[in-house]
Amino acid sequence: MKRLMTLVLLLAAVCSASAQEEIKKTGINFGPLPAIGYSSDLGWHYGALTDIYQYGDGSVYPDYKWKINVEASWYSKGNSVYHAFFDSKYLIPGIRVSADLTYLGNKTTNFYGFNGAASLFVPELNKITEEGQGMYLMRRDDFRFEFTTQGQFGDSKWGWVAAMAFNSYKLGHAVNKSLNPSADYSLYDLYLAHGIIPKEEANGGKHLEFKAGVVFDTRDHENNPTRGTNIEAFIYGSPDFLNGKRDYHNDYLKMAIHVKQFFPLGNRIVIGAHAAFQSLIAGNAPFYTLQTIQPINRKNIITDGLGSTNTVRGTVANRLQGNAYAWANLEFRWTFAKFQWLNQNWALATNPFFDMGMVVSPYRLEQMKTLLQDNTPIATVNGKTYTAADFYTQQAEKLHMSAGIGLHVIMNQNFNINFEFGKCLDKNDGTGLGINIGLNYIF
């Protein structure tokens, strides 16, 4: 961390003197890059990506006429990403359209149970042990297609959104060469055995989802705002007709509200705040959709939570799962250097942050209580044996908090490479320093 701050200050001293008026970008800006990164949850990230921006005659810069993002990459813990995204406010006059086609092959996704503090987190079990047991691991592959349209209500700052998405989930045991399938017993298996995870949802499913809502936006720039307000309020849901004829149904309706505010302090400092709420309104949402944090415009390929890189940074991924969440993020963004290089506009920024979140409506809490009657040994680590009953703590949910700092390298106000380091304030949410190297601000 000290080395990072030294590098930040050195870059500030070198680059601040070279700041010039921004180049107005025109035409196509094509930037193939290696997809090199790191996540404390997923491991080292490698592959290739490209962002293609069409700025036209430059009259809309730093906005773009259209954008295409393509990525094919892998993580060292066995996960893969294949992603294509298109976005344009100008393809159809008055209508913004975006489309997302993504396959996330998560062979070793994290699963820490339901309802936050009610689920036991043992750091020593958060890995593949010598006995071949991955207690907090499962498989969750997701193929998705999303199509989103947006428009304005007259000349106001209010607009509407309508979207459709298809998701196909495949679930099961974690797949890793270090796992011994005959000895593998995970929290996923324990929940299945006690009916906490319904057997009808154990292998995944297919869902066609519809979304509708309103948007209010006064930000001066969407990807790198310095002032303004953004409010998103929408409902989304799925009728369960793609999983065959059965008595068990996963029809559901949810709502989400996001409020983002940006306050400038001078020319290069911005205070950014984000408050959000997401909740089940009606129906029976399958457990494998609980961790999906719904956006209107995807700033990141993976938007799961609560926990890790997109919500409560520094906690382990998807630590908090329930029927409803509330969370907030506060950032102090300082753009300490601006310069031109390779005929591109560059900026360097740092963002000390504070995050918090909690489950506000539990999921299958009564079923979790059945664990209390089961004293079967489940796992042994460092000489301590944990029984099934230990994995329901009987604790009431509480506020989960974290803090940290990031470094952002921003090209043309749109392409943003981030290096973020977060630390949760409670060891039951994760130990050590959470590290993520990826793209964009989280809000």
N, C-alpha and C positions, 0 to 999 in steps of 0.2 A: 504494500500500500504506500509506504514512504517513497519507494522508487517511482510509483505511478505519479504521485503528487510532484516529485522533483521534475519528472518529464513534462507534466502539465505546465509548471511554472517556466521551464526552459522554453517550451514551445510558445508560450504567451509572450515572452520577452523577444523571441526571434521574429514572430509573425505579426505582432501588433504594429510594428513599425512599417510593415509592408502592405498594410490594408489599403485597398483602392476601391474606387466605385465599381459596383458589380457589373459584370459583362451580361448584357441582355441576350439570353440564349435563343437561338432560332434553329429550325430544322430538327433533324433527328439526332438525339444524343444517345449513343450506344455504349454500354459499359459492361463487357463481360468480365467477371471476376471469379477467382476461386472462392468457394464457400468454405471458409476456414473459421472455425469458432470453437467455443467450449461451453458446456453447461454442466453444473455440478450434478444434475439429475440424469443427463443423457450421455455425458462423456464428450470426447473430442468430435468435432463436426468437420467433415471434409466433403468436397464435391465441387460443383460449378453452378453459378447463377449469372443471370444478366438482367439488368433493368434497361428498358428501351423507352425513352421519352420523346414524343413529338411536340416541339414547341411552336411549330408553324412559323409565322413571321415575327414571333417574339412579343406580340402585343398583349398576350395574356401572362407572360412570365412574371413571377415564378410558378404560376399555374401552367398546366400542360394541356395540349389538345387531346392526347391520349397517352396511355402508359401500358406497357406489357412487362410482366415479370415472369421469369421462368427459372426454376431451380430443380436440380437433381443432386441429392446429397445423402450422406449416411452419418450415423453416429457410432462411436466405438462400442457402445453397449448393445448394438444390434438393431437399432431403429433406422428407418429410411424415410426420405421425403421426396416426393415427385409432385411438382406444383407448377401451375400456370395460372396467370391472373391478368385480366384486362380491365381498364377503367377509362371512361371518357365522359366529359360533360358536354361535348360538342358533336359527337357522332350523330345524335338525333337532336335537332334544335329544341331547347327547353327541357330535355330529359337527360339525366345522368344515368348511364348504364355501366354495370360492372359484372364480371363473371369470374368465377373461381372454380378450377378443376384440380383436385388435390387427392393424393393417396399418402396416408401416414401409416407406415408399417411399424407398429410399436410392439416389438417382440418382448420387451422388458419394461412395460409401463409401470409407474408407481401406483400402488393402491394401499392407502393407509386407513381405510375404513370410513365409517359415516359419523357425522355429527361432531367433528372437531375434538374438543377435550374429552368427549365420552369414549374415544378410541385410543387405546394405549399405543404410544410411540416409543420403541426401544431402539436407540441409535445403533447398538451392536447387532441388531437383527436387520438393519437397513442395508444389507449387502448379501452377496452369495457366499455362504459359509463353506468351510472345508467339507462339511457333510453333504454339500450340494443342495442346500435349502435356501430358497429366496422368499422369505416370509412376506415381504411387502411388494412382491412382483406378480404381474399377470400379463397376458397378451391382450392388446386392444388395437386391432387394425381398423382404420376408418377410411373409406372411400367417399368423397363428397363432391357434389356439384352444386353451386349456388349461382343464382341469377338475380340481380338487384336493380330496381329502377327507382329514381328519385326525381322530384320536380318541385317547383315553387308555387306558393299561393300568391299569384299576382306579383307585385313588386316588393312584397314584404320579405322579411328575413325568415319567415316560416315556410316550411316545405313538408312534403309527404314522402313516404317510402313504402314500397311494396316489393316483396321478394318471395322467392321460392327456393327451396333447397332439398336435395336428396342425399341421405347418408346411409351407408351400408356398413355395419359394424360386425367384426368377427372377434370373438372373445375366447379365452381359454388359458391354459397354463403358460407361464413364461417360457420362452425358447432361448436357451443360452447353452453354449458348449460346456460351461462349468457346472451346469445343473445336472443332478442325477434324477431322472424322471421317476424312478422307483422310490426315492426318498423325499422328493419335492412335496412339501405341504405348506401352503401359503394361507394368508388371511382370506383370500378369495375362496379357498377350499373350506375353511372354517365357516365362513358366512353361508356358503351353499349348504353345508351339512345342517345348519341351524335354521334354514329358511329365511335368513336375513336378506340374502340374494335369492329371489324367486327362481326356481329351476327353469321356468319358461324364458328367463332373460339370460341364462348362464352362457349361452353361445352367441349372443348378440341378436341383431335384427336389422330390418330395413325400414326407413321412415321418410315420408315425403312431408316436408314442413313448409308452412306458409307464414309470412310475416307482414305486418302492416303497422304504420305508426306515423309520428310527426317528428320534425327536426327544426330546431331554431339555431341559427349560426351567424355570429357576427365576427368570427375570427378573421384576422387579416391574411392568414395563410393556414391551410389545413395541416400540413406536415411539420411545419416549424413555426407555430404561431408566437407572436409577441404580445398580442392583446385580443380581447374579445371573449364571447361566451358561446358555448355549444351545448345544446340540450337535445337528447334523444329519448323518446318515449315510445315504446312499441309493444305489441303483443305478438306472440308466435305460438304455433302449435301444430300437432300432427294427428290426423285420423289414422287409426291402426288398420289399414287394409292391405298392406304389402307382405304380411307375415303368415298368410294362409288362414284358413278357417279354424278357429279355436275358441274355446270358452274364455281364455285369458286375454285381456286387451290392454294395450299401451296407448290409448288415446290420451292426449294431454294438451293443456293450454297454459302458457306461461306469459309473464310480463317482464320487461326490463326498463330501467330508467338510468340514464347517464347524464351527469351535469359536470361540465368542464369549464373552468374559468382561468383566464390568463391576465395577470396584472403586470404592466411594464414598470420597471424602476430604472429610469434612464434609458440609454440606447442599447445596452447589452445585457441587462439583467431582467429576467422574467420570473415571477412567481406563478407556478402552475398548480391548480388544485382540481381534483377529480373525485366525485362522490357517486356511488352506484348502488343499485338495488336490483336484484333479480329473484323472481319467485314463481313457484307453481301456483296457478289460479284454480285449476280444476283438472281432474283426470288422474292418470297413473303413469308418470314419466319413468321409463326404465332407468335402472341405476347407472348404466353406462353413458347416459346423457347428462348426468348431474354435473360433471366437471366442465361441460361446454359453456364457456362464457360468450354470450351472443353479442357480436358487434353489428353495426350497420355497414361500416367500411373497414375491411380488415387491414390493420396496420402491421400485423404479424401473421405468419402462416399458422402457428400454433397459438391458440387463445385460451387454453385450458386453465383452470383454477378451481377453488382459490388456493393460492400458493405459488411459489417459484417466480418465473420471470415476468408475468403479465399482471399480477394482482398484488400479492403480498410478497415482495421480493426478499430473498434470503431464507424463506421457509422451504421445506422440501415440496416437490411438485405435487399439486392436488391434495395437500394435507387436509383441507377442509371441504367436506362434501355434505350437502343437505338439500332440502326442498327449496330453501331460500337463503340468500346471502345479502350482506351489506358490507361494503368496503370503501376505502378512501385512500387517495395518494396525494402527497404534498411534495412539490419539487421546487428547488431554487436553481434556476437555469442561468448560468453565466456564460455568454459567448465571449471568450477572452481573446480570440484571434480570428481575423478575416483576411483572406489573401487569394490571389489568382495563381493557378498552377496548371499547366497543360491545357490552357484555354478554358478552364473551368473555375467556377466560384467555390471557394472552400471556406468552411468555418469550423472552429474547434470550440467545444463547449463542455462544461462540467455541470453535474446536477446532483448535489446532495439531496437525499430524499428521505421521507418517512411514510411508511405504509401501515395500514391496519385493516382488519376484516374479521368477520365472524359468521357462523351459521345462525340464522334467526328463526328458521323453521326446520325441525328435524326430519329425517327420513328414516322410517321403519325403526324408530327408537324402541317400541315395545318388543319387536322381534330381537333386537340387540340384548334386551334384558334376559333372554333365555340362556345366554352364555353363563350367567351366574350359577346355574345349576350343573354346570359341566366342569369338573375338575380334572379332565383328561390332560396329561402333559402334552404340550404342543411343540415347544422349542426349548433348547438348553444352550446357553451361551455364557462363557466365563464362569461356569460352575453354578449358574442360577437357572432353575427350570421355571418356565412360564406355562400356566394351564390355560384352558379355553376361557375360564372365568376372568382371568387377568386382563383379557383384551376388551372387556367392558369396564371402564374405570368408575362408573356411576357419577362422574363429575358433571356439573352443569357447564354449559358452554360459556366461554369468556371471550374477551377481545384479544386477538392475536396481532402482535405488532413487530415491525422490523424497521431498520434504518440502514442507510448506506450511501454510496456515491458512485457516479458514473462518469465516463469520458466519451464524448460523441464526436465523430468525424463526419461532417455534413458536406455534401456536394450539391450545389445548385438548389439548396433549400429543400430538396426532396429525398435524395439518397443519403441515408444516415446509418453509419456503422457505430454500434455502441459497445462499450466495455463497462459492465455494471457489477458492483460488488455489494452484497447485502448481508446483514446479520440479523437473525430473528432475536427477540428479546426473551424468549422462553425456550429452554433446551428441548422441551417436548414438541417443538415445531421444527427442529433441525439443529444440528451442531455444526460448528465450523463456519467458514465464510462461503456464502452462496455466490457463485461466479457465473456470469453469462456474457458471452460474446455473440451479438446478433445484430439485428437491424431495427432502427426507429426508436423513438420515444414510445413508452407504453400508452400514452394518451396525448 
